[in-house]
Amino acid sequence: MAGLGWLTTRRRSATPRSVLAGEAAAEAALAAPEKEQAGEAEIAGQAAEFPVAGDPRAAAFFDLDNTVMQGAALFHFGRGLYKRKFFHSRDLVRFAWQQAWFRLVGIEDPAHMEDARNSALSIVKGHRVEELMSIGEEIYDEYMAGKIWPGTRALAQAHLDAGQRVWLVTAAPLETATIIARRLGLTGALGTVAESVNGVYTGRLVGEPLHGPAKAEAIKALAAARGLDLSRCAAYSDSSNDIPMLSLVGHPYAINPDSTLRKYAREHDWRLRDYRTTRKAARIGLPAAAGVGAVAGGAAAAVALQRRKR
């Protein structure tokens, strides 16, 4: 943890929760070993202007849910835990409803995200971090690997090929985000930090979820520690909640954007990419789930559609 003292000397009790969450995420990312980058190789078949090859002060930051991955990583993780009997069917109904809403509406609802967070914390309380990491590797293969957007993956690879660092920045648990980043060959991840004591989860967070302004705080802390020039960096997200993160960098991208972000991006001349086949398909698509998960997902979809027609 050498070089991190400036992050930990501030009085945590007086720090806003979003700043605390951001700094905790940055500390964890800085403490983790980084994937070695490819060096200063030019990107074959692309103009050299962006991303700039061999620029040590440039990096890229990618939101996860619906930007890199279809749906929400936390909900996919919940399905995997249910399969392993970590919780009961009534909890799966709630996970299915939250995921259905996310896929239908295309935006992160704070109430649903908070409910999902509290559910996940209660489920993992008392379990060892190493146990959840091991299970997370299996869940990635089962539910997440096939959900990666190829177009966004190619954008991340372009930055890697240019010799730049690439981080996931997500409200998903840090452990889950770290697994996904490693599987995709990225530098690392900034995620929500769940408190653990002696390697056992307490059921509490450090600060708050890494969401909205907290993501911006995490990126600022990481950039300061790594000597990055944010005006040379890029950020990618689908959600208007991430406008604070996108506004930090010189190269913001709206990926599969919700309607608010799409409008904001056009007003500010940000680049847009949409990898969904059609916007309608993205809104009504439901995750595949077995048994009660499929029933709950379908019921949630019907209710949500009916309410939107009123």
N, C-alpha and C positions, 0 to 999 in steps of 0.2 A: 504493500500500500504506500510505498515511498512516493513523495510528491503530492499526496492527497491532503496534506494537513490544512491547506487553505480552505478545503471544502468542509472540514469537520470542526474548525475552531469557532465558527459562529454558534451562538446559543440557539440550539434547536427549539427550545420552548418558546422563543420569540419569533421564530421563522414561520411565515405563512405556509399553509399546508401544501400548496402547489409548488412552492420553492423547495420545501423539504422533500417532496416526492421527486422532483426533478434532480435535486442534488444526490438523493439516495440512488436513483437510477444511474446517474453519471458515475458515482463512486463504484457501483457494482460493475459497470462496463469497463471502467479504467483498471479495475483489479483483475479482470479476466484476461487471459492470454488472447492476443489478436491473431487472426489469420494473416499470414504473410501475403503481401500483395505481389502482383505479377511484374512490377517494375515499370519501365517507361515505353512499353511497346505501343505503337500506333494501332488504332482500330481499323482493321481491314475494311475497305469499301466505304468508310465514313469520312466526312469532313473533319479536320483536326480541331475545329473551333470549339466543339463541346461534345462530350466532356474533354477538357484539355489534358492531354497525356503528359504524365510526369510532373504534375503540379502538386507539390507536397502540402500545400495549404488548402487544397480543395477536397471535399468529401461529399457523400450523398446520404440522405436520410429518408427512409421509406416507412410510411405507415403500413400496418399489416392488414387489418380487417378490411376486406373489399378493395384493397389497393394491390397487395401482393397475393392475397388469398381470398377466394370466394367465401363469403360468410364470415363469422366471427370465430377466432381461434379458441376463445374461452368456451364456446358452446360445443365445438368439436371435441375439446378436451373433456367436457362434461359427459358427452356420449361415451367416451372411452372409459371414464371412471364408472359410469353406470354399468357398462358391460362387465366390469370387474367387481361389481357389487359394493361400491363405495357408498351408495345411497339408494333410496327406494324409488319406485315408479312415480310417486307423486312429485318428486323432485325433477324427474325426467320430463314430466308434463310441463313444468315451469321452464326448463331449459328449452324444450321444443317450441313453446310459445314465444320465448324471447328471440330465438333464432328465426322463426317464421316472420315475426314482426320486422326484424332487421333486414331480411331478404325482400319482404314486400315493400316496405317504405323506403328502404335504401339509405336511412340515416340512423345515427346512434341516438336512441332515446335514453336520456340520463336516468330516468326511473328504472328502466329495464336493465341498464348497465349496472346500476347500484345493486339491484336485486340479484343479478348474476354474480357480482363480486361477493356479496354477503353469503350467497349460497356456496360459492367455491371456498371461501374462507372457513365456513363451518364444516365443510366436507373434509378439508385437508388438515384441520386442527388436530394436533397430536401425532400426525404422521411425520416420518423423517424426510428431509429434503432429498436425500439420495434415493429413497424409494420412489418419490414422485418423479424425479428425473429419469429413472429407469423406465417407469411406466410411460412417461411422456415420449420417449423414443419409440415405443411400440405404437402409441396413439398417433404419432405423426405418420407412420407408415400406413396405419389403418384408415385414418380419416382426413389427413391434411395433405399428403403428398399429391394427391390427384386434384386438389383444389387450387393449386398455384396458377396464377394467370401467366401464360407464356410471354405475353407482351411486356408485362412489368418485369418479369424475370430477365428478359433481354436488356431492358434499360439498366437494371442493376449490374448485369454482366458488362455492359459497356463502360460503366464507371470502374469496375474491377480491372478490366482490360487496359484502361488508361492509367492504372497504377494508383487509383484512389481508394480510400477506405469507404466502406458502405455499411451503415448501421440500420437495423430495424428500430423503429420508435413506436411503441405500442402500449395500450392500456392492458394488454394481456400480461399474465404473470411473467416475471423475468425468466423463470426457469423454462417456461414454454417458448418464449421468444428466443432464448439462447439456443434451444434445440433447433428451431426452425432456421435461425441464422446460420448455424453450423451446417445443417443439411443443404442449404442453398449456397454454401461457400462464401458467405458474407463475413465481414470483419467482426461483427458482434451485434449486440442488441441492448437497447434501453427499454426496460419494461417496469411494470408495477412491482414494487418490492414488498413481499410478504415477510413479516417479522419471524425470525426463528431464533431459538435459544438452544445451544448445544446441538444444532442440527435438527431440531424439532420445531415444526410450525406452531405458533401460539394462537393463530386465528385472528391476528391483528395485522394492519398494514403499517408501513413506515410512511407517514404523511397521508397521502390520498392516492387514488389510482392515477397513473401517468396518462392524463387525459387533458385535452385542451391546452390551457396555459402551462400546465406542468410539463408537457412535452417540450415547449419552447425553453423552459428553465433547464431541462436536462441537456438539450442541445447546446445552450449557451455555456453551461458548465463543462461539457465535454470539449467544446471548441476551444475554450480558454486553456484547458489542460493539455490539449494536443496541438496548440498553436495554429488552429485553423482560421482562415479568413472567411467568414460567413458570406461575404459578398461573392466569393468564388464557388460557394457550395450550392448544392441542389437539394430540394425536398419534394416529396411526392405523397399525395394523399387524395382520398375520395371524399372527405368529409369537411363541411364548413366549420366543424369544431376545431379543425387543425389549421385554420387561417393564421393563428398566432405563430405556429411553427413555419408555415409556408412563407409568411411575411418576413421571417428572419433572414432568408437566404437570397442570393442574387438570381437564382434559377428555380423558381417555384413551378411545379407541375400539378395540374388537377387530373387525377387518374380515376376513371369511372365515377365522375363527380355526382354528388347529390345536386338537386336543383339550385340550392342557395350557393354552393361553391361554384357551380357552372356559371351562374350569373356574375358572381364576384370575380371569377377568373377572366371572363370576357371584358368586364369593366376595367380591369387592371392589366390587360394584355398578357396574362399568364398563358403558358402552353397547356393544351388539353389533349388527353388521350383517353379513348373509351374502347375497352377490349371486350365489352359485352356485345353479343350478337345483335340484340335489340334492347332498348331500355325497358320495354314491356316484359320481355322474357326475364330480365334481371330482377324485376320487381315481383313477379309472381312465382319464380322458381323456389322450390322448397327442398331442403336437404333430405337425402334419403335416410330413413331411420327405420329400425325394426320395431315391430310390436306397438307398444303404447306410444313410442316416439312418433311413428308415422301418423297415428290417429290424432295425437295432440297437435302435430304440425298442421295437418289438414284442417282441423277445427279452428285453429288459430288463424289460418289463412282466410277461411270463410268469414269469421267474425270481423277481421280487419278489413276485408274487402267490402263487407256490408256497411261498416261504419263510414268508410270513405265515400260511399255512394250517397250518404244522407246529406 
